[in-house]
């Protein structure tokens, strides 16, 4: 075997080992970051912010549902994300319209 070929193969092997070590370090770092983010998300979801956020979101959806009676754009957005109930829609506009007058 040629001496130059031997050094090229040796160099390529060392590069592969270095890249493997780099990949292992990067994946460990990624796992630590993901764990940290999951812990923060769980803290937010279980804490006061998570509960208040759910209450606020529910209130916003209810208010948007009331406005959707007269606004087709909001009605389209609600229907697009599955927040409107087709069975209850015919009765709600009558109640909402009567309460506005």
N, C-alpha and C positions, 0 to 999 in steps of 0.2 A: 504494500500500500504506500502510496505517495505521502511524504511528510506533510505537504500542504493540505492534502485531502484530510489527513488525520486531524490537523488543527482546525479545519473548517467544521468537521463533524463534532469535535470536542467543544468548539465555540457554540455551535447550535444546541448541543446538549445542555450547556451551562445557561444559555438563554431560556431554554424550556424550563429548567429548574427554577430560574429566577422568576419567570412568568407564573409558574405554579405557586410559588411562595407568595407572590403579589396577589394572586387570585384568592388564596386562602385568607390573607390578611384583610383584603377588601370585603370578603363575604362575612368575616367575623365582625368587622366594623359595621357593616350593613345590618346584621342581626341585632347588634346592640342599639343602633339607632331606631330600628323598627320596634324593639321592645320598649324603648323610652317613649316613643310616640304612642304606642298602644296603651301604656300606663297613663299618659297624659289624657288621652281620649277617654279612657275608662273613668278617670277622675272627674273630667268635665261632665260626662254623661250621668254619673252617679251623684254629683254634687248639686248644689243649689242652682248653678248655671244651667245644668241639663234639665232640671225640673221646670225652671222658669221658662227656658227656651221651648219646651214642649207645650207649656200652657200658653205662651205667647203665640206659638205657631198655630195652635188650635183656634185661638181667638181670631187670628188673622184670616184663617181659612173660613171661619164662620162669617166674618165681615165681608170677605170677598164673595162668598156665596150670596149674601144679601144684595150686593152691588151687581152681581152677575145677572140678576133678573133683568136689569135695564141696559147692561153693557155686554155686548156680544164678544168683545175681545177678552174680557175677564172670564166669561163663561167658557170660551174656547180654551183658555189656559187651564182652567180648573178641570175641564173634561179631558184635556190632553194628559194630565197627570193623575186622572182617576179620582178626583175629589167630589165630583157631582154624582148624585144618585138619580138615575133616570126615573125611578118609580116615585120619588118624592118631589121631583121638580114641578109637576103640574099644580100641586097644592101649595107649595111654597110661594110662588109668585103672587097668588091671590092674597095670601096672608100678608106678605111684605107690601104689596100694593095697597092693601086696605089700611095698614098701619101708617103708611106715609101720608095718606089723605086726611 
